[in-house]
Each structure stands twice: as C-alpha cells, then as structure tokens.
C-alpha cells in the first residue's frame, strides 16, 4: 500500500495467499530497473531494509534497527539521536498506519475471507480503499 501524508491511498498491490515478505511483493510490483520513486520522499518501516540499495528516491526515511545482543555487545541500544530519528519517522508513518486502520473499519477486511475467487478478494480491498478515500474527500474522476 502506498499512501500520502493526508491518508489518501494511492496504490494497493494485489493480494496474495500465504506468507510472502512485503519487500518481495514491492519488488514484484515495482521493477528495480525503473525509477518509480525518484522524485518522492519515502517513509518506510524496517520491513523494507535494503530499499535504498534497490530504488532511487528524493529522500528515504527509515528507522534505525536496534543492534543484536552478542558477547561483544551484551546491552545493545540505540543512541539518543537514533531514538529521536525513529520517533520522527514514526510521527510521519502513523498517517499511513491510520489509513490502513481506516480501511479495516469495513469489517470484511478483518474477518477470514472464505471466498476462493482471487478477483473478488482483490475487489473487496479495492472497494474498501475507495470508500476510505471517499471519506477523505477524494473525488474519483
């Protein structure tokens, strides 16, 4: 899902059954060879580590990951600056999370979907996104 800071949903990828990593789905939808995000400021979560290596952007904001615990580093932690940066990113990313939650107001997205039709499965989430955008005042042309 791609949304603006105004919580308008711009893009929804197709739905997939099973466990497929979000970053893999992004690479399937948006070819690395094209410059999809060249002029955009992107706010992403830690599920998209490596985004900077694969895509060119105007600016990418991604939170810092806490280091792993090891013998050399028994008490891993982020620096004060890294924590502040993570809060800064979270304050902007929460808008997208609110848009996801707004779509889930339509109860069909929160229940187990028992229909086997992939076309209907995709239509349901597209309709929910359209209804959410409509509540945000987006006019469909």
Secondary structure as GFF3:
##gff-version 3
##sequence-region A 1 141
A	DSSP	beta_strand	2	3	.	.	.	ID=ss1
A	DSSP	beta_strand	9	11	.	.	.	ID=ss2
A	DSSP	alpha_helix	22	29	.	.	.	ID=ss3
A	DSSP	beta_strand	41	44	.	.	.	ID=ss4
A	DSSP	three_ten_helix	46	48	.	.	.	ID=ss5
A	DSSP	alpha_helix	51	54	.	.	.	ID=ss6
A	DSSP	beta_strand	59	62	.	.	.	ID=ss7
A	DSSP	alpha_helix	80	103	.	.	.	ID=ss8
A	DSSP	three_ten_helix	107	109	.	.	.	ID=ss9
A	DSSP	alpha_helix	118	135	.	.	.	ID=ss10
###
